[in-house]
Amino acid sequence: MSYKLSGQTASSGAVVVDAATGAFTYTPSLAGRVLAGLAGGATKDTFTVAVSNASTSTSVTVTVPVLPATIVPSATPTTVGTGPVALAVSGTKVYAANSGSSTLSVIDRTTGAVTSIPVVGSPSAIALSSDGSRAYVAGNGAVSVVNLTTNSVVATVNTGGGTAYGIALSANGQRLYTSNSGTNSVTVIDTSTATPKVLSTISVGKSPRAMALSADGTRLYVANWNSKSVSVVDTGTNKTVASIAVGSNPFGVAVSADGRQVYVTNNGSNSVSVVDTVAARSVSTIQMGSKPLGLALSPDGTMLFAANATDTVSVINISTNRVVGALTIDSAPESNWHGIASGPDGRQLYVSDMADNAVRVLNLNSPPVAGVPTVGTPDPASGAVSGTLNFVDPNNNSLTYSITQPTAGVVTVTSAGNYTFTPTSVARIAAGQADGAKTAVFAVTASDGSLSATVSVSVPILATTTPTTPTVPEFNSATWLWNAISGGAVLNTNSAAWAAAISGGQHVFDINAYSVSVVEASQVTANTPRYTIQFTNAPAWGPSPFGTYQVPIPLGTPVPTGSDGHLVVVDPVTNMVFGLWQAKYNATSNTWSASWGGMTSLTGNGIDTSGSATATGFSRLAGIVMADEFSAAAANNTGLNHALFFSSSFAANSYVYPAVKSDALASTPLIPQGTRFILDPSINVDAIPGITAGEKVIAKTLQTYGGYIGDAGGAPLALIGQLDPGNAAYTGAGIAWDYYNMSHIPWTSLQFLATWNGASPA
């Protein structure tokens, strides 16, 4: 069997096929990679290989990927001398001729360190010897010969004729050519000896500028600024053999590797002329940016770069002679001189910036490639899932990572690209429900500083061992109270503003003076005295909200000392919950009175059906923190299983469901009463420094069930607890006193919901 290329050839690169084995190597061209990096560019290339034996032959079509590339400017330029114009690049160094300070800057391509060497006045052109030992710097009437080992000038060759804007060195390093702008000539210098000397002078067009040698060294092409022409010099005879018309004020010159095309920037006509060297005429004009000067071919000869005066570089595909891109090299552009040179491997372009006294770098860069992430097994205790993102950077650049966090947890990524997803307690509870999400999806973007790629990762959510259907002790129809908030809740459009407003000041836990005294059903016996409550605001506010009901209240029942005097009685006989506001017991007459109250069924929806003990109509029992559930949750490091009731100094005299009314106005009315809010579920509450066990209970409850603005109050937020004489349930969890400021909870991370259940408004 034998193999050879035949038929369709690769359009974006070069292919080498081993005739015996059929193994091939495809090398994309710079043009192919840059075009692949453009929107809509081809990211694949195709060629055919003929496979033959002694009698037959067949063709095989091969499709290969083309790695996209983008040319991006480096963020930080390198400061050099005054007025840099010309550049030359070796494998390890960049050389800049500084016309204003008459110096040659030597830049280390790896470290960026800069060394300055005094040279001829107004240096404007540089040529390097092929072995990297010498630099020839042409300036005003002379050429400095620089030893690049010692970074010192070892010889000066006088050329006369004004500033030399062009210089070219033969491949063997024995002939040097410089343009003389003042005498319309080119000087030929013998550089084969330790002391270079002038051999001859060649007449060319007016005000010659840059020039370039053909690959075989037989022709020298000189751009003539004031002649609108390119002079063609026979280097064997040192005579001008042709003059080719081009555009206005030609300056930069580049010659194709095969010597068949010469490219010339026309500063005055904003174009590049394409010259056919066989026909000795201009065959195409490429329009581009403003006032191009410097010109450079890519090492593979597929792309041409023209440096424009306005801090841009035009990118030209020479197979079509079309501009395919314009690169901005300066975020604050000016109009001035720019030279340009390519690194030997084509991965960097260097542009001189005369206005900023700097050299700027353009890097050939490919974006990171997203691999297939690995996904580990959830940790049985925390539910955390770890894995590897598997990004690969073709340029071996260091990568940084940014994360689009999921609502179901928090993702961290190390510098090595390893991730850990930690689900929230809310997500783990939901995962255990029939309709709950079992997976979380997050996106990670890897960036090399210029380009990026994004991968989506799907991880399992391990269901928590916490019962997903909590015991409901009362108000079993109150879905607004007992239902957890699912991930992805829709937020109120004012959420951020409300959170910012309410997060200031203190956020207190009322456990004593403004708590609620609760007579639980277990405390009511057949011998418990019953009372007809005397309401002091009746009949002005209406008839007694309790009607003919008598309320069982054990002897010695305490009432909080604050002005609200809230008392709740759960009556197992009538199956009613009675809430009293400003309750008082008269021991002399053995009577109970209250300013007002409300009652509802113990199995109802938690809204008072007669009267009201709160501004919103919520039962006074609904949403308060019971002492026994609080101490149990603190011991188990969990939240409660219901939403919480808060009063607020930001409560407005308006209401939304589940509130049925609003009869209280706070000092700073802002948020409708009945509005539900949650704490950002992605926060790891256990990791908050200094947080008490009691604050954890409240924070985790807010993450899962949230809270309601249920009444007006004096603090931005005040949580209402059950009166627990002695406060043991609270102090044991770090809630050390009445009005305790729960300062460790991140109140700035509250999220106000658009509706009570987090769904979109109807």
DOVONU-446816 format. One line per 8 residues: number of its first residue (from 1); their letters; for each residue x, y, z of C-alpha. Coordinates in nm, 3 decimals. Example, Ala and Ser with C-alpha at 12.3 -4.5 7.8 and 13.67 -1.06 7.14 Angstrom:
BEGIN
1 = as = 1.230:-0.450:0.780 | 1.367:-0.106:0.714
//
This chain:
BEGIN
1 = msyklsgq = 0.000:0.000:0.000 | 0.109:0.353:-0.070 | -0.038:0.689:0.026 | -0.021:1.032:-0.127 | -0.220:1.355:-0.133 | -0.453:1.385:-0.429 | -0.762:1.575:-0.530 | -0.889:1.815:-0.265
9 = tassgavv = -0.612:2.000:-0.084 | -0.628:2.152:0.261 | -0.737:2.515:0.246 | -0.634:2.622:0.595 | -0.302:2.448:0.643 | -0.036:2.214:0.512 | -0.041:1.832:0.512 | 0.247:1.585:0.504
17 = vdaatgaf = 0.160:1.218:0.442 | 0.394:0.926:0.506 | 0.384:0.732:0.177 | 0.445:0.398:0.345 | 0.227:0.414:0.655 | -0.035:0.674:0.568 | 0.036:0.866:0.888 | -0.015:1.236:0.828
25 = tytpslag = 0.064:1.564:0.997 | -0.166:1.858:0.946 | -0.033:2.201:1.039 | -0.290:2.480:1.024 | -0.173:2.811:0.883 | -0.191:3.127:1.087 | -0.457:3.252:0.848 | -0.656:2.933:0.893
33 = rvlaglag = -0.646:2.959:1.271 | -0.732:3.329:1.277 | -1.019:3.277:1.034 | -1.143:2.986:1.248 | -1.150:3.223:1.543 | -1.379:3.468:1.365 | -1.755:3.443:1.395 | -1.871:3.195:1.135
41 = gatkdtft = -1.517:3.089:1.051 | -1.440:2.733:0.942 | -1.312:2.526:1.236 | -1.248:2.220:1.018 | -1.035:2.153:0.711 | -1.061:1.874:0.455 | -0.819:1.703:0.219 | -0.806:1.376:0.025
49 = vavsnast = -0.548:1.100:0.027 | -0.509:0.844:-0.251 | -0.456:0.492:-0.116 | -0.308:0.252:-0.371 | -0.192:-0.104:-0.407 | -0.044:-0.276:-0.709 | -0.372:-0.282:-0.899 | -0.623:-0.032:-0.759
57 = stsvtvtv = -0.643:0.311:-0.601 | -0.911:0.478:-0.393 | -0.943:0.822:-0.239 | -1.013:0.886:0.128 | -1.145:1.220:0.251 | -0.993:1.334:0.579 | -1.147:1.605:0.797 | -0.936:1.763:1.070
65 = pvlpativ = -1.012:2.028:1.333 | -0.858:2.373:1.303 | -0.771:2.516:1.642 | -0.919:2.868:1.648 | -0.689:3.155:1.735 | -0.747:3.516:1.823 | -0.489:3.791:1.829 | -0.527:3.984:2.152
73 = psatpttv = -0.330:4.278:2.291 | -0.136:4.242:2.612 | -0.277:4.453:2.893 | 0.056:4.614:2.983 | 0.295:4.770:2.727 | 0.671:4.786:2.779 | 0.812:5.134:2.827 | 1.121:5.204:2.617
81 = gtgpvala = 1.309:5.516:2.507 | 1.166:5.829:2.350 | 1.000:5.797:2.011 | 1.030:5.427:1.926 | 0.984:5.362:1.555 | 1.147:5.045:1.419 | 1.147:4.696:1.568 | 1.332:4.368:1.520
89 = vsgtkvya = 1.267:4.040:1.700 | 1.487:3.739:1.777 | 1.398:3.421:1.962 | 1.459:3.580:2.302 | 1.473:3.956:2.253 | 1.284:4.249:2.102 | 1.485:4.547:1.978 | 1.333:4.895:1.950
97 = ansgsstl = 1.501:5.192:1.779 | 1.412:5.507:1.974 | 1.446:5.805:1.740 | 1.391:6.066:2.009 | 1.647:5.942:2.261 | 1.895:5.793:2.011 | 1.896:5.459:2.189 | 1.832:5.094:2.118
105 = svidrttg = 1.606:4.926:2.375 | 1.662:4.554:2.428 | 1.357:4.380:2.576 | 1.376:4.031:2.723 | 1.073:3.851:2.576 | 1.036:3.631:2.884 | 1.095:3.868:3.175 | 1.016:4.202:3.011
113 = avtsipvv = 1.343:4.349:3.143 | 1.470:4.642:2.933 | 1.830:4.741:2.858 | 1.917:5.068:2.681 | 2.212:5.111:2.445 | 2.320:5.454:2.306 | 2.339:5.441:1.925 | 2.346:5.668:1.619
121 = gspsaial = 2.130:5.981:1.624 | 1.761:5.943:1.529 | 1.771:5.565:1.482 | 1.485:5.455:1.258 | 1.563:5.106:1.126 | 1.708:4.779:1.264 | 1.843:4.460:1.111 | 1.965:4.153:1.304
129 = ssdgsray = 2.230:3.906:1.194 | 2.100:3.552:1.149 | 2.314:3.421:1.435 | 2.182:3.691:1.670 | 2.524:3.829:1.749 | 2.485:4.173:1.590 | 2.229:4.443:1.538 | 2.265:4.710:1.272
137 = vagngavs = 2.086:5.030:1.367 | 2.046:5.292:1.094 | 1.982:5.655:1.178 | 2.081:6.003:1.074 | 2.365:5.958:0.823 | 2.518:5.652:0.988 | 2.475:5.292:1.101 | 2.569:5.169:1.449
145 = vvnlttns = 2.698:4.812:1.467 | 2.596:4.666:1.805 | 2.752:4.361:1.970 | 2.448:4.191:2.123 | 2.656:3.987:2.364 | 2.802:4.296:2.531 | 2.520:4.532:2.430 | 2.771:4.788:2.306
153 = vvatvntg = 2.840:4.971:1.979 | 3.152:4.824:1.820 | 3.155:5.018:1.493 | 2.990:5.311:1.315 | 2.951:5.332:0.937 | 2.885:5.673:0.786 | 2.630:5.667:0.507 | 2.540:6.035:0.459
161 = ggtaygia = 2.217:6.131:0.297 | 1.994:6.204:0.597 | 1.784:5.964:0.805 | 1.778:5.599:0.705 | 1.422:5.469:0.742 | 1.501:5.136:0.580 | 1.758:4.863:0.634 | 1.804:4.510:0.502
169 = lsangqrl = 2.069:4.244:0.566 | 2.150:3.963:0.323 | 2.085:3.606:0.438 | 2.459:3.535:0.463 | 2.509:3.848:0.668 | 2.773:3.994:0.433 | 2.578:4.280:0.273 | 2.380:4.552:0.444
177 = ytsnsgtn = 2.155:4.798:0.263 | 2.031:5.129:0.407 | 1.801:5.387:0.252 | 1.912:5.752:0.246 | 1.606:5.975:0.259 | 1.803:6.293:0.193 | 1.991:6.177:-0.119 | 1.737:5.943:-0.282
185 = svtvidts = 1.977:5.654:-0.262 | 2.061:5.321:-0.101 | 2.401:5.257:0.056 | 2.554:4.910:0.021 | 2.781:4.811:0.311 | 3.022:4.518:0.331 | 2.963:4.355:0.670 | 3.183:4.050:0.614
193 = tatpkvls = 3.474:4.203:0.804 | 3.517:4.325:1.159 | 3.512:4.682:1.027 | 3.216:4.725:0.791 | 3.268:4.962:0.500 | 3.062:5.125:0.226 | 3.085:4.950:-0.110 | 2.854:5.154:-0.330
201 = tisvgksp = 2.555:5.384:-0.352 | 2.248:5.309:-0.564 | 2.010:5.575:-0.695 | 1.642:5.507:-0.624 | 1.323:5.714:-0.607 | 1.253:6.022:-0.398 | 1.278:6.001:-0.018 | 1.327:5.625:0.015
209 = ramalsad = 1.182:5.464:0.324 | 1.163:5.096:0.420 | 1.292:4.817:0.202 | 1.307:4.439:0.189 | 1.513:4.169:0.019 | 1.368:3.877:-0.172 | 1.422:3.536:-0.011 | 1.699:3.452:-0.258
217 = gtrlyvan = 1.862:3.790:-0.202 | 1.870:3.887:-0.570 | 1.624:4.172:-0.549 | 1.589:4.465:-0.312 | 1.255:4.648:-0.304 | 1.264:5.011:-0.185 | 0.955:5.222:-0.105 | 0.991:5.584:-0.225
225 = wnsksvsv = 0.783:5.821:-0.011 | 0.767:6.111:-0.255 | 0.764:5.913:-0.581 | 0.459:5.691:-0.524 | 0.680:5.406:-0.634 | 0.886:5.103:-0.541 | 1.239:5.077:-0.682 | 1.358:4.729:-0.776
233 = vdtgtnkt = 1.733:4.686:-0.724 | 1.939:4.403:-0.874 | 2.175:4.317:-0.586 | 2.413:4.142:-0.823 | 2.484:4.464:-1.014 | 2.371:4.712:-0.746 | 2.156:4.891:-1.002 | 1.791:4.991:-1.007
241 = vasiavgs = 1.625:4.781:-1.276 | 1.260:4.886:-1.240 | 1.025:5.135:-1.081 | 0.671:5.018:-0.996 | 0.388:5.263:-0.930 | 0.201:5.220:-0.601 | -0.009:5.447:-0.377 | 0.069:5.777:-0.205
249 = npfgvavs = 0.356:5.795:0.042 | 0.463:5.431:0.038 | 0.656:5.324:0.346 | 0.654:4.963:0.468 | 0.767:4.675:0.245 | 0.731:4.297:0.279 | 0.818:4.023:0.029 | 0.644:3.685:0.006
257 = adgrqvyv = 0.853:3.373:0.066 | 0.838:3.274:-0.300 | 0.933:3.626:-0.409 | 0.630:3.660:-0.637 | 0.452:3.930:-0.434 | 0.566:4.248:-0.267 | 0.337:4.428:-0.024 | 0.368:4.803:0.034
265 = tnngsnsv = 0.186:5.028:0.282 | 0.063:5.355:0.130 | 0.047:5.602:0.417 | -0.111:5.874:0.207 | -0.385:5.663:0.048 | -0.471:5.437:0.344 | -0.397:5.118:0.156 | -0.160:4.834:0.083
273 = svvdtvaa = -0.044:4.773:-0.273 | 0.010:4.415:-0.389 | 0.290:4.400:-0.647 | 0.339:4.111:-0.889 | 0.718:4.089:-0.916 | 0.708:3.887:-1.239 | 0.483:4.136:-1.414 | 0.656:4.423:-1.230
281 = rsvstiqm = 0.332:4.605:-1.157 | 0.078:4.661:-0.884 | -0.206:4.412:-0.927 | -0.426:4.486:-0.627 | -0.496:4.756:-0.371 | -0.623:4.670:-0.023 | -0.801:4.953:0.157 | -0.757:4.963:0.533
289 = gskplgla = -0.709:5.180:0.840 | -0.578:5.533:0.866 | -0.222:5.606:0.752 | -0.051:5.264:0.762 | 0.327:5.259:0.810 | 0.483:4.941:0.947 | 0.425:4.611:0.769 | 0.499:4.250:0.866
297 = lspdgtml = 0.428:3.908:0.718 | 0.356:3.612:0.943 | 0.640:3.357:0.944 | 0.426:3.111:0.748 | 0.346:3.380:0.493 | -0.033:3.352:0.517 | -0.114:3.674:0.702 | -0.007:4.034:0.659
305 = faanatdt = -0.018:4.292:0.937 | -0.021:4.667:0.874 | 0.033:4.907:1.164 | -0.189:5.214:1.127 | -0.128:5.557:1.274 | -0.445:5.539:1.487 | -0.326:5.264:1.724 | -0.476:4.985:1.516
313 = vsvinist = -0.335:4.693:1.320 | -0.509:4.572:1.005 | -0.508:4.194:0.961 | -0.496:4.078:0.597 | -0.553:3.730:0.458 | -0.313:3.724:0.162 | -0.491:3.436:-0.011 | -0.783:3.674:-0.071
321 = nrvvgalt = -0.608:4.010:-0.021 | -0.887:4.109:0.218 | -0.879:4.272:0.559 | -1.028:4.019:0.801 | -0.982:4.212:1.122 | -0.864:4.529:1.290 | -0.686:4.509:1.624 | -0.690:4.800:1.867
329 = idsapesn = -0.360:4.814:2.053 | -0.432:5.106:2.287 | -0.746:5.176:2.489 | -0.668:5.550:2.461 | -0.563:5.574:2.096 | -0.359:5.857:1.944 | -0.234:5.918:1.592 | 0.139:5.863:1.546
337 = whgiasgp = 0.411:5.639:1.405 | 0.386:5.263:1.450 | 0.634:4.999:1.342 | 0.555:4.628:1.357 | 0.747:4.299:1.367 | 0.655:3.934:1.417 | 0.820:3.690:1.652 | 0.997:3.397:1.482
345 = dgrqlyvs = 0.720:3.150:1.570 | 0.438:3.388:1.482 | 0.285:3.373:1.829 | 0.353:3.739:1.906 | 0.341:4.064:1.715 | 0.527:4.365:1.849 | 0.413:4.719:1.769 | 0.606:5.037:1.846
353 = dmadnavr = 0.397:5.320:1.989 | 0.578:5.651:1.939 | 0.313:5.857:2.119 | 0.339:5.649:2.437 | 0.711:5.565:2.418 | 0.624:5.199:2.442 | 0.626:4.864:2.268 | 0.295:4.681:2.267
361 = vlnlnspp = 0.249:4.307:2.231 | -0.021:4.122:2.040 | -0.047:3.755:2.131 | -0.178:3.474:1.917 | -0.410:3.306:2.159 | -0.652:3.017:2.154 | -0.935:2.995:2.405 | -0.935:2.726:2.671
369 = vagvptvg = -1.098:2.404:2.557 | -1.375:2.268:2.777 | -1.345:1.899:2.851 | -1.596:1.663:3.009 | -1.616:1.729:3.385 | -1.593:1.439:3.627 | -1.864:1.411:3.892 | -1.795:1.238:4.221
377 = tpdpasga = -2.023:1.065:4.470 | -2.202:1.288:4.724 | -2.057:1.290:5.073 | -2.305:1.101:5.295 | -2.295:1.363:5.570 | -2.276:1.697:5.389 | -2.399:1.598:5.044 | -2.093:1.770:4.893
385 = vsgtlnfv = -1.992:1.657:4.543 | -1.638:1.704:4.410 | -1.494:1.663:4.064 | -1.257:1.798:3.802 | -1.355:2.049:3.533 | -1.096:1.925:3.280 | -1.033:2.248:3.091 | -0.723:2.244:2.869
393 = dpnnnslt = -0.545:2.559:2.753 | -0.370:2.511:2.416 | -0.122:2.788:2.502 | -0.046:2.645:2.847 | -0.166:2.970:3.004 | -0.275:2.975:3.366 | -0.651:2.972:3.399 | -0.882:3.149:3.640
401 = ysitqpta = -1.237:3.038:3.703 | -1.565:3.217:3.757 | -1.882:3.041:3.863 | -2.248:3.099:3.794 | -2.371:2.974:4.128 | -2.672:2.741:4.142 | -2.962:2.825:4.370 | -2.931:2.480:4.524
409 = gvvtvtsa = -2.589:2.529:4.679 | -2.242:2.679:4.663 | -1.959:2.585:4.427 | -1.591:2.647:4.490 | -1.315:2.590:4.234 | -0.944:2.557:4.301 | -0.671:2.702:4.081 | -0.611:2.350:3.951
417 = gnytftpt = -0.968:2.328:3.822 | -1.111:2.101:4.091 | -1.460:2.190:4.210 | -1.677:2.115:4.512 | -2.053:2.163:4.517 | -2.213:2.187:4.863 | -2.594:2.174:4.857 | -2.808:2.386:5.084
425 = svariaag = -3.030:2.225:5.343 | -3.327:2.356:5.144 | -3.212:2.174:4.831 | -3.149:1.852:5.020 | -3.495:1.860:5.175 | -3.650:1.930:4.834 | -3.453:1.643:4.678 | -3.631:1.405:4.912
433 = qadgakta = -3.972:1.520:4.790 | -4.143:1.360:4.493 | -4.144:1.679:4.288 | -3.816:1.817:4.419 | -3.506:1.871:4.204 | -3.262:1.581:4.222 | -2.978:1.756:4.041 | -2.819:2.098:4.038
441 = vfavtasd = -2.663:2.261:3.734 | -2.397:2.530:3.742 | -2.169:2.689:3.486 | -1.796:2.751:3.519 | -1.605:2.984:3.289 | -1.230:2.936:3.249 | -1.031:3.239:3.132 | -0.669:3.281:3.031
449 = gslsatvs = -0.699:3.656:3.081 | -0.809:3.724:2.724 | -1.027:3.440:2.603 | -1.258:3.206:2.784 | -1.471:2.895:2.755 | -1.765:2.777:2.963 | -1.877:2.433:3.069 | -2.204:2.327:3.232
457 = vsvpilat = -2.183:2.079:3.518 | -2.473:1.871:3.649 | -2.432:1.719:3.995 | -2.665:1.504:4.207 | -2.832:1.646:4.517 | -2.826:1.396:4.802 | -3.161:1.401:4.982 | -3.137:1.489:5.348
465 = ttpttptv = -3.234:1.238:5.615 | -3.455:1.507:5.770 | -3.821:1.407:5.728 | -3.958:1.580:5.420 | -4.308:1.598:5.564 | -4.273:1.770:5.903 | -4.525:1.720:6.178 | -4.783:1.998:6.165
473 = pefnsatw = -4.906:2.066:6.521 | -5.171:2.321:6.422 | -5.321:2.506:6.125 | -5.276:2.210:5.891 | -5.446:2.406:5.612 | -5.190:2.688:5.637 | -4.977:2.606:5.333 | -4.832:2.957:5.353
481 = lwnaisgg = -4.690:2.866:5.694 | -4.568:2.509:5.650 | -4.452:2.487:5.288 | -4.078:2.522:5.218 | -3.962:2.755:4.942 | -3.831:2.566:4.639 | -3.514:2.667:4.457 | -3.538:2.932:4.188
489 = avlntnsa = -3.797:3.142:4.368 | -3.904:3.455:4.178 | -3.800:3.770:4.363 | -3.993:4.091:4.400 | -3.862:4.364:4.172 | -3.795:4.570:4.487 | -3.609:4.288:4.662 | -3.263:4.442:4.650
497 = awaaaisg = -3.383:4.785:4.764 | -3.589:4.639:5.049 | -3.302:4.419:5.163 | -3.065:4.715:5.163 | -3.310:4.921:5.368 | -3.403:4.656:5.621 | -3.049:4.526:5.674 | -2.942:4.829:5.877
505 = gqhvfdin = -2.995:4.865:6.251 | -3.070:4.580:6.489 | -3.260:4.259:6.418 | -3.388:4.146:6.754 | -3.539:3.837:6.910 | -3.827:3.923:7.146 | -3.819:3.650:7.410 | -3.961:3.833:7.709
513 = aysvsvve = -4.141:4.169:7.723 | -4.279:4.148:7.369 | -4.298:3.771:7.343 | -4.621:3.568:7.334 | -4.749:3.369:7.632 | -4.893:3.043:7.503 | -5.135:2.812:7.683 | -5.088:2.487:7.496
521 = asqvtant = -5.361:2.225:7.458 | -5.180:1.990:7.695 | -5.216:2.247:7.973 | -5.595:2.258:7.949 | -5.779:2.007:8.165 | -6.137:1.958:8.274 | -6.057:2.164:8.582 | -5.907:2.461:8.399
529 = prytiqft = -6.120:2.771:8.466 | -6.289:2.928:8.167 | -6.346:3.296:8.120 | -6.564:3.524:7.913 | -6.309:3.777:7.792 | -6.405:4.141:7.840 | -6.285:4.341:7.534 | -6.230:4.707:7.617
537 = napawgps = -6.243:4.814:7.251 | -6.586:4.660:7.205 | -6.831:4.771:7.084 | -6.629:5.057:6.924 | -6.431:4.805:6.715 | -6.728:4.574:6.681 | -6.886:4.299:6.886 | -6.673:4.060:7.088
545 = pfgtyqvp = -6.456:3.858:6.846 | -6.495:3.553:7.072 | -6.874:3.565:7.071 | -7.006:3.326:7.335 | -6.683:3.124:7.361 | -6.527:3.094:7.702 | -6.150:3.070:7.705 | -5.967:2.820:7.929
553 = iplgtpvp = -5.680:2.993:8.111 | -5.491:2.812:8.388 | -5.438:2.997:8.713 | -5.103:3.173:8.726 | -5.071:3.210:8.348 | -4.809:3.485:8.291 | -4.856:3.774:8.049 | -4.553:3.944:7.884
561 = tgsdghlv = -4.477:4.280:8.044 | -4.458:4.479:7.721 | -4.741:4.699:7.596 | -4.866:4.430:7.356 | -4.939:4.177:7.633 | -4.995:3.892:7.388 | -5.161:3.574:7.514 | -5.256:3.270:7.303
569 = vvdpvtnm = -5.478:2.987:7.424 | -5.517:2.657:7.238 | -5.846:2.498:7.345 | -5.863:2.124:7.272 | -6.230:2.115:7.368 | -6.358:2.370:7.115 | -6.066:2.314:6.875 | -6.014:2.691:6.863
577 = vfglwqak = -5.707:2.911:6.898 | -5.770:3.234:7.086 | -5.533:3.530:7.058 | -5.554:3.821:7.304 | -5.390:4.161:7.260 | -5.309:4.357:7.577 | -5.441:4.078:7.799 | -5.486:4.151:8.171
585 = ynatsntw = -5.592:3.940:8.467 | -5.780:4.098:8.758 | -5.716:3.881:9.060 | -5.969:4.069:9.270 | -6.257:3.999:9.037 | -6.099:3.683:8.885 | -6.160:3.814:8.535 | -5.961:3.838:8.214
593 = saswggmt = -5.979:4.133:7.978 | -5.806:4.240:7.656 | -5.811:4.539:7.427 | -5.888:4.311:7.133 | -5.839:3.959:7.004 | -5.891:3.711:6.727 | -5.978:3.345:6.698 | -5.965:3.070:6.438
601 = sltgngid = -5.991:2.693:6.410 | -5.694:2.490:6.526 | -5.715:2.294:6.199 | -5.773:2.599:5.980 | -5.544:2.812:5.767 | -5.386:3.017:6.044 | -5.585:3.333:5.968 | -5.820:3.468:6.236
609 = tsgsatat = -6.180:3.419:6.128 | -6.322:3.650:6.390 | -6.143:3.963:6.505 | -5.765:3.973:6.487 | -5.474:3.964:6.726 | -5.224:4.094:6.467 | -5.219:4.369:6.207 | -5.225:4.123:5.918
617 = gfsrlagi = -5.496:3.888:6.046 | -5.243:3.610:6.112 | -5.328:3.408:6.420 | -5.107:3.516:6.708 | -4.986:3.157:6.727 | -4.886:3.133:6.360 | -4.515:3.175:6.292 | -4.393:3.242:6.645
625 = vmadefsa = -4.094:3.048:6.779 | -4.201:2.791:7.036 | -3.948:2.736:7.313 | -3.934:2.356:7.293 | -3.896:2.343:6.913 | -3.625:2.608:6.935 | -3.413:2.425:7.191 | -3.449:2.096:6.997
633 = aaanntgl = -3.344:2.258:6.670 | -3.046:2.426:6.838 | -2.933:2.093:6.980 | -2.961:1.925:6.638 | -2.819:2.220:6.440 | -3.127:2.241:6.217 | -3.390:2.497:6.135 | -3.756:2.500:6.231
641 = nhalffss = -4.023:2.354:6.004 | -4.236:2.663:5.948 | -4.216:3.022:5.834 | -4.147:3.291:6.094 | -4.348:3.595:6.204 | -4.163:3.928:6.220 | -4.268:4.279:6.306 | -4.085:4.557:6.122
649 = sfaansyv = -4.030:4.930:6.131 | -4.056:4.916:5.750 | -4.407:4.766:5.741 | -4.633:4.963:5.508 | -5.005:5.020:5.555 | -5.082:4.786:5.265 | -5.092:4.411:5.243 | -5.046:4.109:5.016
657 = ypavksda = -5.149:3.746:5.053 | -5.154:3.569:5.295 | -5.227:3.885:5.494 | -5.594:3.978:5.488 | -5.563:4.329:5.625 | -5.326:4.596:5.749 | -5.415:4.822:6.038 | -5.072:4.926:6.160
665 = lastplip = -4.829:5.179:6.012 | -4.459:5.162:6.091 | -4.219:5.455:6.123 | -4.071:5.396:5.777 | -4.349:5.243:5.565 | -4.195:5.056:5.274 | -4.280:4.685:5.253 | -4.640:4.558:5.223
673 = qgtrfild = -4.747:4.349:5.520 | -4.774:3.982:5.436 | -4.459:3.996:5.220 | -4.250:3.679:5.249 | -3.871:3.681:5.245 | -3.594:3.425:5.266 | -3.223:3.425:5.343 | -3.003:3.346:5.043
681 = psinvdai = -3.003:2.963:5.043 | -2.650:2.948:4.901 | -2.495:3.081:5.224 | -2.317:2.825:5.440 | -2.462:2.927:5.774 | -2.239:2.690:5.971 | -1.931:2.870:5.837 | -2.032:3.216:5.962
689 = pgitagek = -1.776:3.327:6.224 | -1.917:3.379:6.573 | -2.273:3.276:6.493 | -2.460:3.129:6.791 | -2.657:2.806:6.786 | -2.978:3.005:6.818 | -2.889:3.233:6.527 | -2.816:2.924:6.318
697 = viaktlqt = -3.166:2.795:6.388 | -3.321:3.119:6.269 | -3.091:3.155:5.966 | -3.151:2.799:5.848 | -3.525:2.842:5.897 | -3.515:3.157:5.686 | -3.326:2.971:5.413 | -3.589:2.697:5.399
705 = yggyigda = -3.922:2.851:5.502 | -3.852:3.223:5.523 | -4.040:3.481:5.722 | -4.332:3.721:5.687 | -4.371:4.090:5.759 | -4.661:4.036:5.999 | -4.693:4.362:6.192 | -4.539:4.702:6.254
713 = ggaplali = -4.265:4.732:6.512 | -3.981:4.946:6.638 | -3.688:4.747:6.493 | -3.609:4.677:6.126 | -3.699:4.317:6.208 | -3.820:4.169:6.537 | -3.876:3.794:6.571 | -4.145:3.686:6.817
721 = gqldpgna = -4.079:3.397:7.055 | -4.291:3.209:7.307 | -4.259:3.338:7.661 | -4.039:3.091:7.849 | -4.010:3.195:8.215 | -3.641:3.189:8.298 | -3.553:3.195:7.924 | -3.364:2.865:7.952
729 = aytgagia = -3.458:2.750:7.601 | -3.313:3.067:7.454 | -3.009:3.134:7.668 | -2.898:2.774:7.619 | -2.869:2.849:7.246 | -2.681:3.175:7.290 | -2.982:3.411:7.284 | -2.859:3.570:7.602
737 = wdyynmsh = -3.120:3.838:7.670 | -3.443:3.996:7.558 | -3.419:4.201:7.237 | -3.106:4.000:7.151 | -2.949:4.144:6.835 | -2.898:3.855:6.590 | -2.604:4.036:6.430 | -2.429:3.729:6.287
745 = ipwtslqf = -2.709:3.655:6.043 | -2.624:3.819:5.706 | -2.936:4.035:5.678 | -2.801:4.203:5.364 | -2.862:3.869:5.191 | -3.238:3.866:5.242 | -3.445:3.802:4.931 | -3.805:3.925:4.912
753 = latwngas = -4.035:3.702:4.709 | -4.268:3.816:4.436 | -4.544:3.595:4.581 | -4.590:3.397:4.901 | -4.467:3.072:4.741 | -4.197:3.219:4.517 | -4.394:3.170:4.197 | -4.427:3.435:3.927
761 = pa = -4.705:3.686:3.991 | -5.024:3.606:3.804
//
